[in-house]
Amino acid sequence: MSTMKENLSDAGGHLKQAAVHAGDSMKSAASAAGDELKLGRANMKSELADGALSGIAAAEQMGTAAKEQMDVLMDKGRDMVDSAAELIRERPLTAFGIAFATGWVISKLARSGNSDK
């Protein structure tokens, strides 16, 4: 009978030690998972910051491109005004006739647009 008690006592001791090892394993696994989570969070923040910087750089480049296009359009507008002024100086009667005819057509279109309502 005493051998049976010793065997049961040994079995209980082994079970207790197995439980201690299982607890230690769980603590180690939780610690490793926490470390991985911290690393993943740091990597995510880094990528988001890099993405924001890239977006800002792209917006600045778009602003520069838009300014360049605006400058080109302004130059073309100045050229058109200069051409119109030159045409008026060279042919004032033709320019007046074109302006008068254009005004008359716009007036007729405006009146016909109002009568449809």
Legacy VTK file of the C-alpha trace (Angstrom):
# vtk DataFile Version 3.0
C-alpha trace
ASCII
DATASET POLYDATA
POINTS 117 float
0.000 0.000 0.000
2.845 2.368 0.779
4.242 1.860 -2.723
0.898 2.901 -4.115
0.933 6.035 -1.958
4.456 6.823 -3.091
3.468 6.349 -6.709
0.403 8.595 -6.240
2.534 11.177 -4.475
5.103 11.033 -7.299
2.305 11.352 -9.871
0.891 14.372 -8.018
4.356 15.949 -7.902
4.827 15.393 -11.599
1.395 16.868 -12.361
2.200 19.881 -10.205
5.531 20.375 -11.996
3.780 19.959 -15.379
1.328 22.700 -14.372
4.232 24.990 -13.389
5.919 24.355 -16.770
2.642 24.987 -18.605
2.233 28.291 -16.728
5.801 29.303 -17.584
5.188 28.439 -21.238
2.022 30.539 -21.277
3.885 33.500 -19.731
6.668 33.178 -22.311
4.177 32.937 -25.162
2.273 35.989 -23.890
5.502 37.957 -23.565
6.593 37.002 -27.088
3.168 37.902 -28.471
3.341 41.278 -26.692
6.768 41.951 -28.172
5.507 41.058 -31.657
2.512 43.346 -31.180
4.789 46.240 -30.172
7.024 45.632 -33.184
4.020 45.433 -35.515
2.593 48.660 -34.091
5.944 50.446 -34.566
6.191 49.198 -38.171
2.628 50.345 -38.890
3.315 53.838 -37.498
6.479 54.073 -39.576
4.669 53.109 -42.775
1.830 55.558 -42.070
4.339 58.372 -41.495
6.161 57.509 -44.726
2.831 57.462 -46.571
1.913 60.877 -45.199
5.267 62.333 -46.252
4.872 60.891 -49.744
1.366 62.357 -49.981
2.626 65.790 -48.940
5.414 65.627 -51.522
2.918 64.659 -54.238
0.618 67.542 -53.268
3.525 69.982 -53.452
4.445 68.696 -56.900
0.832 69.043 -58.031
0.802 72.632 -56.762
3.959 73.416 -58.712
2.538 71.831 -61.869
-0.732 73.776 -61.463
1.198 77.050 -61.043
3.183 76.336 -64.201
-0.028 75.633 -66.129
-1.585 78.840 -64.786
1.469 80.808 -65.922
1.162 79.306 -69.414
-2.558 80.181 -69.561
-1.886 83.729 -68.372
0.773 84.155 -71.066
-1.648 82.896 -73.729
-4.331 85.272 -72.436
-1.911 88.216 -72.654
-0.966 87.168 -76.187
-4.648 87.064 -77.192
-5.298 90.526 -75.717
-2.227 91.878 -77.521
-3.427 90.309 -80.801
-6.899 91.779 -80.360
-5.446 95.222 -79.611
-3.265 95.000 -82.708
-6.284 93.995 -84.838
-8.288 96.933 -83.471
-5.449 99.360 -84.300
-5.027 97.968 -87.824
-8.743 97.605 -88.687
-10.928 99.596 -86.324
-14.073 99.441 -88.486
-13.825 95.654 -88.882
-13.295 95.225 -85.136
-16.295 97.466 -84.386
-18.463 95.507 -86.858
-17.446 92.166 -85.312
-18.135 93.458 -81.785
-21.522 94.854 -82.840
-22.538 91.623 -84.602
-21.427 89.537 -81.627
-23.452 91.708 -79.238
-26.511 91.479 -81.482
-26.273 87.639 -81.660
-25.882 87.357 -77.890
-28.859 89.660 -77.381
-31.043 87.531 -79.698
-29.968 84.333 -77.974
-30.708 85.815 -74.553
-34.193 86.916 -75.653
-35.010 83.567 -77.213
-33.821 81.812 -74.047
-36.134 83.948 -71.877
-39.207 83.402 -74.064
-38.975 79.590 -73.734
-39.615 79.775 -69.976
LINES 1 118
117 0 1 2 3 4 5 6 7 8 9 10 11 12 13 14 15 16 17 18 19 20 21 22 23 24 25 26 27 28 29 30 31 32 33 34 35 36 37 38 39 40 41 42 43 44 45 46 47 48 49 50 51 52 53 54 55 56 57 58 59 60 61 62 63 64 65 66 67 68 69 70 71 72 73 74 75 76 77 78 79 80 81 82 83 84 85 86 87 88 89 90 91 92 93 94 95 96 97 98 99 100 101 102 103 104 105 106 107 108 109 110 111 112 113 114 115 116
